């Protein structure tokens, strides 16, 4: 399987981790998952999540960000 193009890329401002989101479509018309890749120097953390989990996680991230003070 070739590496899918990124949907989103950013870098953490404190430690410089590279964060990338990719859509992974399985052959034969199977389900699509959202792949999260976090690179910390030479170490990678990769996990795939389903749409319902992505939605819940996204809402939690937005809710947390909205509660933070703006400087």
ZATIRO-231634 format. One record per atom (N, C-alpha, C, O, CB): residue in one letter; atom name; x, y, z. Coordinates in Angstrom, 3 decimals, always signed. Glycine has a CB too. Layout:
# residues N
resn: A | name: CA | xx: X | yy: Y | zz: Z .
...
END
This chain:
# residues 71
resn: X | name: N | xx: +0.852 | yy: -1.174 | zz: +0.000 .
resn: X | name: CA | xx: +0.000 | yy: +0.000 | zz: +0.000 .
resn: X | name: C | xx: +0.900 | yy: +1.240 | zz: +0.000 .
resn: X | name: O | xx: +1.814 | yy: +1.348 | zz: +0.817 .
resn: X | name: CB | xx: -0.971 | yy: -0.004 | zz: +1.232 .
resn: X | name: N | xx: +0.638 | yy: +2.170 | zz: -0.916 .
resn: X | name: CA | xx: +1.420 | yy: +3.402 | zz: -0.947 .
resn: X | name: C | xx: +0.944 | yy: +4.343 | zz: +0.154 .
resn: X | name: O | xx: -0.167 | yy: +4.217 | zz: +0.668 .
resn: X | name: CB | xx: +1.314 | yy: +4.087 | zz: -2.330 .
resn: X | name: N | xx: +1.800 | yy: +5.274 | zz: +0.495 .
resn: X | name: CA | xx: +1.463 | yy: +6.220 | zz: +1.561 .
resn: X | name: C | xx: +0.437 | yy: +7.229 | zz: +1.046 .
resn: X | name: O | xx: +0.688 | yy: +7.897 | zz: +0.043 .
resn: X | name: CB | xx: +2.738 | yy: +6.950 | zz: +2.078 .
resn: X | name: N | xx: -0.711 | yy: +7.350 | zz: +1.712 .
resn: X | name: CA | xx: -1.735 | yy: +8.293 | zz: +1.257 .
resn: X | name: C | xx: -1.292 | yy: +9.737 | zz: +1.473 .
resn: X | name: O | xx: -0.504 | yy: +10.018 | zz: +2.376 .
resn: X | name: CB | xx: -3.059 | yy: +8.036 | zz: +1.987 .
resn: X | name: N | xx: -1.798 | yy: +10.655 | zz: +0.647 .
resn: X | name: CA | xx: -1.434 | yy: +12.066 | zz: +0.834 .
resn: X | name: C | xx: -2.024 | yy: +12.605 | zz: +2.135 .
resn: X | name: O | xx: -3.073 | yy: +12.140 | zz: +2.580 .
resn: X | name: CB | xx: -1.921 | yy: +12.916 | zz: -0.363 .
resn: X | name: N | xx: -1.361 | yy: +13.575 | zz: +2.740 .
resn: X | name: CA | xx: -1.863 | yy: +14.122 | zz: +4.005 .
resn: X | name: C | xx: -3.126 | yy: +14.964 | zz: +3.808 .
resn: X | name: O | xx: -3.264 | yy: +15.683 | zz: +2.818 .
resn: X | name: CB | xx: -0.782 | yy: +14.966 | zz: +4.674 .
resn: X | name: N | xx: -4.044 | yy: +14.857 | zz: +4.777 .
resn: X | name: CA | xx: -5.211 | yy: +15.735 | zz: +4.843 .
resn: X | name: C | xx: -4.878 | yy: +16.983 | zz: +5.653 .
resn: X | name: O | xx: -5.453 | yy: +18.052 | zz: +5.447 .
resn: X | name: CB | xx: -6.419 | yy: +14.994 | zz: +5.462 .
resn: X | name: N | xx: -3.933 | yy: +16.819 | zz: +6.582 .
resn: X | name: CA | xx: -3.557 | yy: +17.897 | zz: +7.502 .
resn: X | name: C | xx: -2.156 | yy: +17.603 | zz: +8.009 .
resn: X | name: O | xx: -1.811 | yy: +16.453 | zz: +8.281 .
resn: X | name: CB | xx: -4.577 | yy: +18.027 | zz: +8.695 .
resn: X | name: N | xx: -1.348 | yy: +18.654 | zz: +8.134 .
resn: X | name: CA | xx: -0.013 | yy: +18.526 | zz: +8.709 .
resn: X | name: C | xx: +0.255 | yy: +19.726 | zz: +9.599 .
resn: X | name: O | xx: -0.142 | yy: +20.847 | zz: +9.279 .
resn: X | name: CB | xx: +1.070 | yy: +18.408 | zz: +7.601 .
resn: X | name: N | xx: +0.932 | yy: +19.490 | zz: +10.721 .
resn: X | name: CA | xx: +1.353 | yy: +20.583 | zz: +11.590 .
resn: X | name: C | xx: +2.545 | yy: +20.113 | zz: +12.398 .
resn: X | name: O | xx: +2.918 | yy: +18.940 | zz: +12.367 .
resn: X | name: CB | xx: +0.194 | yy: +21.053 | zz: +12.522 .
resn: X | name: N | xx: +3.127 | yy: +21.039 | zz: +13.112 .
resn: X | name: CA | xx: +4.255 | yy: +20.729 | zz: +13.982 .
resn: X | name: C | xx: +3.954 | yy: +21.303 | zz: +15.357 .
resn: X | name: O | xx: +3.528 | yy: +22.451 | zz: +15.479 .
resn: X | name: CB | xx: +5.596 | yy: +21.299 | zz: +13.411 .
resn: X | name: N | xx: +4.176 | yy: +20.505 | zz: +16.384 .
resn: X | name: CA | xx: +3.971 | yy: +20.950 | zz: +17.759 .
resn: X | name: C | xx: +4.974 | yy: +22.055 | zz: +18.085 .
resn: X | name: O | xx: +6.166 | yy: +21.893 | zz: +17.827 .
resn: X | name: CB | xx: +4.113 | yy: +19.763 | zz: +18.757 .
resn: X | name: N | xx: +4.515 | yy: +23.177 | zz: +18.646 .
resn: X | name: CA | xx: +5.429 | yy: +24.295 | zz: +18.884 .
resn: X | name: C | xx: +6.440 | yy: +24.054 | zz: +20.003 .
resn: X | name: O | xx: +7.498 | yy: +24.683 | zz: +20.008 .
resn: X | name: CB | xx: +4.638 | yy: +25.517 | zz: +19.201 .
resn: X | name: N | xx: +6.151 | yy: +23.173 | zz: +20.940 .
resn: X | name: CA | xx: +7.054 | yy: +23.000 | zz: +22.080 .
resn: X | name: C | xx: +8.179 | yy: +22.014 | zz: +21.809 .
resn: X | name: O | xx: +9.348 | yy: +22.335 | zz: +22.025 .
resn: X | name: CB | xx: +6.277 | yy: +22.545 | zz: +23.279 .
resn: X | name: N | xx: +7.845 | yy: +20.823 | zz: +21.339 .
resn: X | name: CA | xx: +8.865 | yy: +19.797 | zz: +21.133 .
resn: X | name: C | xx: +9.104 | yy: +19.472 | zz: +19.673 .
resn: X | name: O | xx: +9.991 | yy: +18.684 | zz: +19.346 .
resn: X | name: CB | xx: +8.483 | yy: +18.550 | zz: +21.855 .
resn: X | name: N | xx: +8.321 | yy: +20.073 | zz: +18.796 .
resn: X | name: CA | xx: +8.552 | yy: +19.911 | zz: +17.367 .
resn: X | name: C | xx: +8.051 | yy: +18.618 | zz: +16.750 .
resn: X | name: O | xx: +8.456 | yy: +18.279 | zz: +15.638 .
resn: X | name: CB | xx: +9.972 | yy: +20.018 | zz: +17.111 .
resn: X | name: N | xx: +7.181 | yy: +17.885 | zz: +17.438 .
resn: X | name: CA | xx: +6.640 | yy: +16.669 | zz: +16.836 .
resn: X | name: C | xx: +5.874 | yy: +17.023 | zz: +15.561 .
resn: X | name: O | xx: +5.167 | yy: +18.029 | zz: +15.502 .
resn: X | name: CB | xx: +5.719 | yy: +15.920 | zz: +17.838 .
resn: X | name: N | xx: +6.028 | yy: +16.182 | zz: +14.553 .
resn: X | name: CA | xx: +5.282 | yy: +16.344 | zz: +13.315 .
resn: X | name: C | xx: +3.992 | yy: +15.536 | zz: +13.428 .
resn: X | name: O | xx: +4.026 | yy: +14.346 | zz: +13.744 .
resn: X | name: CB | xx: +6.128 | yy: +15.893 | zz: +12.078 .
resn: X | name: N | xx: +2.861 | yy: +16.178 | zz: +13.171 .
resn: X | name: CA | xx: +1.556 | yy: +15.525 | zz: +13.263 .
resn: X | name: C | xx: +0.928 | yy: +15.550 | zz: +11.878 .
resn: X | name: O | xx: +0.859 | yy: +16.597 | zz: +11.235 .
resn: X | name: CB | xx: +0.629 | yy: +16.228 | zz: +14.323 .
resn: X | name: N | xx: +0.473 | yy: +14.396 | zz: +11.428 .
resn: X | name: CA | xx: -0.098 | yy: +14.289 | zz: +10.092 .
resn: X | name: C | xx: -1.339 | yy: +13.408 | zz: +10.137 .
resn: X | name: O | xx: -1.350 | yy: +12.368 | zz: +10.795 .
resn: X | name: CB | xx: +0.937 | yy: +13.723 | zz: +9.095 .
resn: X | name: N | xx: -2.383 | yy: +13.833 | zz: +9.432 .
resn: X | name: CA | xx: -3.608 | yy: +13.041 | zz: +9.292 .
resn: X | name: C | xx: -3.730 | yy: +12.582 | zz: +7.846 .
resn: X | name: O | xx: -3.486 | yy: +13.354 | zz: +6.918 .
resn: X | name: CB | xx: -4.868 | yy: +13.861 | zz: +9.723 .
resn: X | name: N | xx: -4.110 | yy: +11.319 | zz: +7.659 .
resn: X | name: CA | xx: -4.272 | yy: +10.747 | zz: +6.323 .
resn: X | name: C | xx: -5.554 | yy: +9.920 | zz: +6.294 .
resn: X | name: O | xx: -5.920 | yy: +9.294 | zz: +7.288 .
resn: X | name: CB | xx: -3.038 | yy: +9.873 | zz: +5.930 .
resn: X | name: N | xx: -6.231 | yy: +9.923 | zz: +5.152 .
resn: X | name: CA | xx: -7.358 | yy: +9.006 | zz: +4.974 .
resn: X | name: C | xx: -6.817 | yy: +7.719 | zz: +4.384 .
resn: X | name: O | xx: -6.090 | yy: +7.741 | zz: +3.390 .
resn: X | name: CB | xx: -8.471 | yy: +9.625 | zz: +4.058 .
resn: X | name: N | xx: -7.171 | yy: +6.598 | zz: +4.994 .
resn: X | name: CA | xx: -6.735 | yy: +5.291 | zz: +4.515 .
resn: X | name: C | xx: -7.965 | yy: +4.554 | zz: +4.001 .
resn: X | name: O | xx: -8.885 | yy: +4.255 | zz: +4.762 .
resn: X | name: CB | xx: -6.010 | yy: +4.475 | zz: +5.645 .
resn: X | name: N | xx: -7.973 | yy: +4.263 | zz: +2.700 .
resn: X | name: CA | xx: -9.075 | yy: +3.536 | zz: +2.067 .
resn: X | name: C | xx: -8.611 | yy: +2.112 | zz: +1.792 .
resn: X | name: O | xx: -7.614 | yy: +1.902 | zz: +1.102 .
resn: X | name: CB | xx: -9.543 | yy: +4.241 | zz: +0.745 .
resn: X | name: N | xx: -9.321 | yy: +1.154 | zz: +2.322 .
resn: X | name: CA | xx: -8.942 | yy: -0.235 | zz: +2.133 .
resn: X | name: C | xx: -9.462 | yy: -0.753 | zz: +0.800 .
resn: X | name: O | xx: -10.541 | yy: -0.368 | zz: +0.349 .
resn: X | name: CB | xx: -9.467 | yy: -1.096 | zz: +3.283 .
resn: X | name: N | xx: -8.684 | yy: -1.628 | zz: +0.176 .
resn: X | name: CA | xx: -9.026 | yy: -2.177 | zz: -1.136 .
resn: X | name: C | xx: -10.344 | yy: -2.938 | zz: -1.087 .
resn: X | name: O | xx: -10.744 | yy: -3.460 | zz: -0.046 .
resn: X | name: CB | xx: -7.910 | yy: -3.096 | zz: -1.639 .
resn: X | name: N | xx: -11.001 | yy: -2.986 | zz: -2.226 .
resn: X | name: CA | xx: -12.241 | yy: -3.739 | zz: -2.323 .
resn: X | name: C | xx: -13.448 | yy: -3.021 | zz: -1.761 .
resn: X | name: O | xx: -14.466 | yy: -3.654 | zz: -1.479 .
resn: X | name: CB | xx: -12.087 | yy: -5.030 | zz: -1.633 .
resn: X | name: N | xx: -13.356 | yy: -1.700 | zz: -1.589 .
resn: X | name: CA | xx: -14.499 | yy: -0.932 | zz: -1.117 .
resn: X | name: C | xx: -14.761 | yy: -1.053 | zz: +0.366 .
resn: X | name: O | xx: -15.871 | yy: -0.793 | zz: +0.829 .
resn: X | name: CB | xx: -15.703 | yy: -1.345 | zz: -1.849 .
resn: X | name: N | xx: -13.748 | yy: -1.445 | zz: +1.109 .
resn: X | name: CA | xx: -13.907 | yy: -1.533 | zz: +2.559 .
resn: X | name: C | xx: -14.013 | yy: -0.161 | zz: +3.185 .
resn: X | name: O | xx: -14.108 | yy: +0.851 | zz: +2.490 .
resn: X | name: CB | xx: -12.750 | yy: -2.294 | zz: +3.176 .
resn: X | name: N | xx: -13.994 | yy: -0.141 | zz: +4.479 .
resn: X | name: CA | xx: -14.159 | yy: +1.124 | zz: +5.187 .
resn: X | name: C | xx: -12.928 | yy: +2.022 | zz: +5.055 .
resn: X | name: O | xx: -11.829 | yy: +1.560 | zz: +4.748 .
resn: X | name: CB | xx: -14.449 | yy: +0.861 | zz: +6.655 .
resn: X | name: N | xx: -13.141 | yy: +3.299 | zz: +5.293 .
resn: X | name: CA | xx: -12.065 | yy: +4.283 | zz: +5.339 .
resn: X | name: C | xx: -11.789 | yy: +4.620 | zz: +6.796 .
resn: X | name: O | xx: -12.709 | yy: +4.718 | zz: +7.608 .
resn: X | name: CB | xx: -12.429 | yy: +5.566 | zz: +4.525 .
resn: X | name: N | xx: -10.523 | yy: +4.796 | zz: +7.115 .
resn: X | name: CA | xx: -10.121 | yy: +5.169 | zz: +8.465 .
resn: X | name: C | xx: -9.264 | yy: +6.420 | zz: +8.405 .
resn: X | name: O | xx: -8.698 | yy: +6.754 | zz: +7.365 .
resn: X | name: CB | xx: -9.360 | yy: +4.016 | zz: +9.157 .
resn: X | name: N | xx: -9.177 | yy: +7.102 | zz: +9.532 .
resn: X | name: CA | xx: -8.317 | yy: +8.273 | zz: +9.649 .
resn: X | name: C | xx: -7.040 | yy: +7.838 | zz: +10.346 .
resn: X | name: O | xx: -7.065 | yy: +7.401 | zz: +11.496 .
resn: X | name: CB | xx: -9.024 | yy: +9.436 | zz: +10.429 .
resn: X | name: N | xx: -5.924 | yy: +7.960 | zz: +9.641 .
resn: X | name: CA | xx: -4.626 | yy: +7.586 | zz: +10.202 .
resn: X | name: C | xx: -3.977 | yy: +8.828 | zz: +10.808 .
resn: X | name: O | xx: -3.865 | yy: +9.868 | zz: +10.160 .
resn: X | name: CB | xx: -3.701 | yy: +6.949 | zz: +9.112 .
resn: X | name: N | xx: -3.562 | yy: +8.699 | zz: +12.041 .
resn: X | name: CA | xx: -2.827 | yy: +9.756 | zz: +12.731 .
resn: X | name: C | xx: -1.386 | yy: +9.296 | zz: +12.865 .
resn: X | name: O | xx: -1.116 | yy: +8.235 | zz: +13.426 .
resn: X | name: CB | xx: -3.456 | yy: +10.082 | zz: +14.135 .
resn: X | name: N | xx: -0.454 | yy: +10.101 | zz: +12.345 .
resn: X | name: CA | xx: +0.977 | yy: +9.792 | zz: +12.429 .
resn: X | name: C | xx: +1.641 | yy: +10.909 | zz: +13.219 .
resn: X | name: O | xx: +1.520 | yy: +12.083 | zz: +12.871 .
resn: X | name: CB | xx: +1.627 | yy: +9.640 | zz: +10.999 .
resn: X | name: N | xx: +2.333 | yy: +10.545 | zz: +14.269 .
resn: X | name: CA | xx: +3.079 | yy: +11.513 | zz: +15.067 .
resn: X | name: C | xx: +4.538 | yy: +11.092 | zz: +15.029 .
resn: X | name: O | xx: +4.888 | yy: +9.979 | zz: +15.421 .
resn: X | name: CB | xx: +2.539 | yy: +11.595 | zz: +16.548 .
resn: X | name: N | xx: +5.380 | yy: +11.993 | zz: +14.555 .
resn: X | name: CA | xx: +6.811 | yy: +11.698 | zz: +14.474 .
resn: X | name: C | xx: +7.546 | yy: +12.488 | zz: +15.544 .
resn: X | name: O | xx: +7.454 | yy: +13.714 | zz: +15.609 .
resn: X | name: CB | xx: +7.374 | yy: +12.031 | zz: +13.064 .
resn: X | name: N | xx: +8.273 | yy: +11.765 | zz: +16.379 .
resn: X | name: CA | xx: +9.116 | yy: +12.367 | zz: +17.409 .
resn: X | name: C | xx: +10.550 | yy: +11.956 | zz: +17.094 .
resn: X | name: O | xx: +10.974 | yy: +10.851 | zz: +17.430 .
resn: X | name: CB | xx: +8.684 | yy: +11.915 | zz: +18.869 .
resn: X | name: N | xx: +11.291 | yy: +12.850 | zz: +16.450 .
resn: X | name: CA | xx: +12.649 | yy: +12.544 | zz: +15.969 .
resn: X | name: C | xx: +12.590 | yy: +11.311 | zz: +15.075 .
resn: X | name: O | xx: +12.026 | yy: +11.394 | zz: +13.984 .
resn: X | name: CB | xx: +13.639 | yy: +12.313 | zz: +17.165 .
resn: X | name: N | xx: +13.144 | yy: +10.176 | zz: +15.480 .
resn: X | name: CA | xx: +13.131 | yy: +8.987 | zz: +14.618 .
resn: X | name: C | xx: +12.019 | yy: +8.002 | zz: +14.989 .
resn: X | name: O | xx: +11.891 | yy: +6.955 | zz: +14.354 .
resn: X | name: CB | xx: +14.477 | yy: +8.283 | zz: +14.691 .
resn: X | name: N | xx: +11.228 | yy: +8.317 | zz: +15.992 .
resn: X | name: CA | xx: +10.159 | yy: +7.423 | zz: +16.451 .
resn: X | name: C | xx: +8.811 | yy: +7.858 | zz: +15.875 .
resn: X | name: O | xx: +8.491 | yy: +9.047 | zz: +15.853 .
resn: X | name: CB | xx: +10.098 | yy: +7.400 | zz: +17.996 .
resn: X | name: N | xx: +8.030 | yy: +6.891 | zz: +15.412 .
resn: X | name: CA | xx: +6.703 | yy: +7.159 | zz: +14.875 .
resn: X | name: C | xx: +5.642 | yy: +6.487 | zz: +15.735 .
resn: X | name: O | xx: +5.811 | yy: +5.347 | zz: +16.168 .
resn: X | name: CB | xx: +6.600 | yy: +6.677 | zz: +13.420 .
resn: X | name: N | xx: +4.554 | yy: +7.197 | zz: +15.976 .
resn: X | name: CA | xx: +3.356 | yy: +6.616 | zz: +16.565 .
resn: X | name: C | xx: +2.273 | yy: +6.721 | zz: +15.497 .
resn: X | name: O | xx: +1.986 | yy: +7.811 | zz: +15.003 .
resn: X | name: CB | xx: +2.934 | yy: +7.347 | zz: +17.919 .
resn: X | name: N | xx: +1.680 | yy: +5.594 | zz: +15.143 .
resn: X | name: CA | xx: +0.676 | yy: +5.561 | zz: +14.081 .
resn: X | name: C | xx: -0.531 | yy: +4.780 | zz: +14.582 .
resn: X | name: O | xx: -0.394 | yy: +3.675 | zz: +15.107 .
resn: X | name: CB | xx: +1.252 | yy: +4.924 | zz: +12.772 .
resn: X | name: N | xx: -1.715 | yy: +5.363 | zz: +14.415 .
resn: X | name: CA | xx: -2.922 | yy: +4.616 | zz: +14.730 .
resn: X | name: C | xx: -4.041 | yy: +5.052 | zz: +13.809 .
resn: X | name: O | xx: -4.077 | yy: +6.190 | zz: +13.342 .
resn: X | name: CB | xx: -3.325 | yy: +4.809 | zz: +16.201 .
resn: X | name: N | xx: -4.962 | yy: +4.117 | zz: +13.552 .
resn: X | name: CA | xx: -6.091 | yy: +4.337 | zz: +12.652 .
resn: X | name: C | xx: -7.374 | yy: +4.350 | zz: +13.470 .
resn: X | name: O | xx: -7.577 | yy: +3.505 | zz: +14.342 .
resn: X | name: CB | xx: -6.149 | yy: +3.243 | zz: +11.541 .
resn: X | name: N | xx: -8.246 | yy: +5.327 | zz: +13.177 .
resn: X | name: CA | xx: -9.507 | yy: +5.422 | zz: +13.909 .
resn: X | name: C | xx: -10.679 | yy: +5.515 | zz: +12.935 .
resn: X | name: O | xx: -10.543 | yy: +6.002 | zz: +11.813 .
resn: X | name: CB | xx: -9.495 | yy: +6.640 | zz: +14.855 .
resn: X | name: N | xx: -11.816 | yy: +5.040 | zz: +13.392 .
resn: X | name: CA | xx: -13.039 | yy: +5.039 | zz: +12.599 .
resn: X | name: C | xx: -13.701 | yy: +6.422 | zz: +12.666 .
resn: X | name: O | xx: -13.324 | yy: +7.242 | zz: +13.502 .
resn: X | name: CB | xx: -14.016 | yy: +3.937 | zz: +13.098 .
resn: X | name: N | xx: -14.686 | yy: +6.690 | zz: +11.792 .
resn: X | name: CA | xx: -15.330 | yy: +8.005 | zz: +11.765 .
resn: X | name: C | xx: -15.959 | yy: +8.429 | zz: +13.088 .
resn: X | name: O | xx: -15.839 | yy: +9.592 | zz: +13.475 .
resn: X | name: CB | xx: -16.374 | yy: +8.015 | zz: +10.712 .
resn: X | name: N | xx: -16.626 | yy: +7.517 | zz: +13.789 .
resn: X | name: CA | xx: -17.272 | yy: +7.893 | zz: +15.057 .
resn: X | name: C | xx: -16.236 | yy: +8.302 | zz: +16.101 .
resn: X | name: O | xx: -16.439 | yy: +9.271 | zz: +16.833 .
resn: X | name: CB | xx: -18.125 | yy: +6.728 | zz: +15.593 .
resn: X | name: N | xx: -15.140 | yy: +7.574 | zz: +16.170 .
resn: X | name: CA | xx: -14.076 | yy: +7.926 | zz: +17.112 .
resn: X | name: C | xx: -13.432 | yy: +9.250 | zz: +16.725 .
resn: X | name: O | xx: -13.137 | yy: +10.075 | zz: +17.591 .
resn: X | name: CB | xx: -13.015 | yy: +6.818 | zz: +17.167 .
resn: X | name: N | xx: -13.212 | yy: +9.459 | zz: +15.425 .
resn: X | name: CA | xx: -12.628 | yy: +10.719 | zz: +14.959 .
resn: X | name: C | xx: -13.520 | yy: +11.901 | zz: +15.327 .
resn: X | name: O | xx: -13.027 | yy: +12.948 | zz: +15.749 .
resn: X | name: CB | xx: -12.406 | yy: +10.678 | zz: +13.439 .
resn: X | name: N | xx: -14.828 | yy: +11.734 | zz: +15.167 .
resn: X | name: CA | xx: -15.758 | yy: +12.814 | zz: +15.508 .
resn: X | name: C | xx: -15.729 | yy: +13.123 | zz: +17.000 .
resn: X | name: O | xx: -15.659 | yy: +14.288 | zz: +17.392 .
resn: X | name: CB | xx: -17.181 | yy: +12.446 | zz: +15.080 .
resn: X | name: N | xx: -15.781 | yy: +12.097 | zz: +17.826 .
resn: X | name: CA | xx: -15.760 | yy: +12.305 | zz: +19.280 .
resn: X | name: C | xx: -14.443 | yy: +12.942 | zz: +19.722 .
resn: X | name: O | xx: -14.437 | yy: +13.855 | zz: +20.548 .
resn: X | name: CB | xx: -15.976 | yy: +10.969 | zz: +20.018 .
resn: X | name: N | xx: -13.346 | yy: +12.464 | zz: +19.179 .
resn: X | name: CA | xx: -12.032 | yy: +12.999 | zz: +19.522 .
resn: X | name: C | xx: -11.922 | yy: +14.458 | zz: +19.066 .
resn: X | name: O | xx: -11.428 | yy: +15.313 | zz: +19.802 .
resn: X | name: CB | xx: -10.912 | yy: +12.143 | zz: +18.880 .
resn: X | name: N | xx: -12.387 | yy: +14.726 | zz: +17.847 .
resn: X | name: CA | xx: -12.360 | yy: +16.090 | zz: +17.328 .
resn: X | name: C | xx: -13.168 | yy: +17.053 | zz: +18.186 .
resn: X | name: O | xx: -12.725 | yy: +18.169 | zz: +18.459 .
resn: X | name: CB | xx: -12.881 | yy: +16.113 | zz: +15.911 .
resn: X | name: N | xx: -14.344 | yy: +16.629 | zz: +18.610 .
resn: X | name: CA | xx: -15.173 | yy: +17.471 | zz: +19.482 .
resn: X | name: C | xx: -14.480 | yy: +17.726 | zz: +20.817 .
resn: X | name: O | xx: -14.538 | yy: +18.836 | zz: +21.346 .
resn: X | name: CB | xx: -16.545 | yy: +16.815 | zz: +19.719 .
resn: X | name: N | xx: -13.825 | yy: +16.703 | zz: +21.362 .
resn: X | name: CA | xx: -13.100 | yy: +16.871 | zz: +22.630 .
resn: X | name: C | xx: -11.937 | yy: +17.846 | zz: +22.465 .
resn: X | name: O | xx: -11.689 | yy: +18.663 | zz: +23.352 .
resn: X | name: CB | xx: -12.581 | yy: +15.511 | zz: +23.140 .
resn: X | name: N | xx: -11.225 | yy: +17.772 | zz: +21.349 .
resn: X | name: CA | xx: -10.119 | yy: +18.701 | zz: +21.093 .
resn: X | name: C | xx: -10.617 | yy: +20.141 | zz: +20.983 .
resn: X | name: O | xx: -10.026 | yy: +21.052 | zz: +21.562 .
resn: X | name: CB | xx: -9.376 | yy: +18.304 | zz: +19.808 .
resn: X | name: N | xx: -11.701 | yy: +20.343 | zz: +20.242 .
resn: X | name: CA | xx: -12.259 | yy: +21.688 | zz: +20.079 .
resn: X | name: C | xx: -12.765 | yy: +22.223 | zz: +21.411 .
resn: X | name: O | xx: -12.526 | yy: +23.384 | zz: +21.741 .
resn: X | name: CB | xx: -13.397 | yy: +21.683 | zz: +19.043 .
resn: X | name: N | xx: -13.462 | yy: +21.392 | zz: +22.180 .
resn: X | name: CA | xx: -13.980 | yy: +21.838 | zz: +23.482 .
resn: X | name: C | xx: -12.833 | yy: +22.255 | zz: +24.401 .
resn: X | name: O | xx: -12.930 | yy: +23.270 | zz: +25.092 .
resn: X | name: CB | xx: -14.817 | yy: +20.719 | zz: +24.147 .
resn: X | name: N | xx: -11.758 | yy: +21.484 | zz: +24.414 .
resn: X | name: CA | xx: -10.603 | yy: +21.833 | zz: +25.247 .
resn: X | name: C | xx: -9.994 | yy: +23.160 | zz: +24.776 .
resn: X | name: O | xx: -9.712 | yy: +24.038 | zz: +25.592 .
resn: X | name: CB | xx: -9.536 | yy: +20.701 | zz: +25.204 .
resn: X | name: N | xx: -9.794 | yy: +23.304 | zz: +23.471 .
resn: X | name: CA | xx: -9.179 | yy: +24.518 | zz: +22.928 .
resn: X | name: C | xx: -10.022 | yy: +25.757 | zz: +23.231 .
resn: X | name: O | xx: -9.475 | yy: +26.824 | zz: +23.512 .
resn: X | name: CB | xx: -8.980 | yy: +24.379 | zz: +21.415 .
resn: X | name: N | xx: -11.337 | yy: +25.622 | zz: +23.177 .
resn: X | name: CA | xx: -12.220 | yy: +26.764 | zz: +23.445 .
resn: X | name: C | xx: -12.179 | yy: +27.206 | zz: +24.902 .
resn: X | name: O | xx: -12.497 | yy: +28.357 | zz: +25.200 .
resn: X | name: CB | xx: -13.644 | yy: +26.417 | zz: +23.065 .
resn: X | name: N | xx: -11.796 | yy: +26.322 | zz: +25.812 .
resn: X | name: CA | xx: -11.715 | yy: +26.674 | zz: +27.237 .
resn: X | name: C | xx: -10.374 | yy: +27.313 | zz: +27.618 .
resn: X | name: O | xx: -10.216 | yy: +27.791 | zz: +28.741 .
resn: X | name: CB | xx: -11.942 | yy: +25.434 | zz: +28.085 .
resn: X | name: N | xx: -9.426 | yy: +27.323 | zz: +26.708 .
resn: X | name: CA | xx: -8.099 | yy: +27.839 | zz: +27.033 .
resn: X | name: C | xx: -8.059 | yy: +29.363 | zz: +26.883 .
resn: X | name: O | xx: -8.694 | yy: +29.917 | zz: +25.986 .
resn: X | name: CB | xx: -7.033 | yy: +27.184 | zz: +26.131 .
resn: X | name: N | xx: -7.315 | yy: +30.037 | zz: +27.762 .
resn: X | name: CA | xx: -7.201 | yy: +31.495 | zz: +27.643 .
resn: X | name: C | xx: -6.444 | yy: +31.872 | zz: +26.369 .
resn: X | name: O | xx: -5.516 | yy: +31.183 | zz: +25.947 .
resn: X | name: CB | xx: -6.488 | yy: +32.087 | zz: +28.883 .
resn: X | name: N | xx: -6.855 | yy: +32.950 | zz: +25.788 .
resn: X | name: CA | xx: -6.193 | yy: +33.467 | zz: +24.577 .
resn: X | name: C | xx: -5.272 | yy: +34.605 | zz: +24.987 .
resn: X | name: O | xx: -5.674 | yy: +35.498 | zz: +25.733 .
resn: X | name: CB | xx: -7.241 | yy: +33.953 | zz: +23.506 .
resn: X | name: N | xx: -4.057 | yy: +34.572 | zz: +24.506 .
resn: X | name: CA | xx: -3.090 | yy: +35.590 | zz: +24.904 .
resn: X | name: C | xx: -2.777 | yy: +36.499 | zz: +23.827 .
resn: X | name: O | xx: -1.975 | yy: +37.416 | zz: +24.005 .
resn: X | name: CB | xx: -1.859 | yy: +34.996 | zz: +25.385 .
END
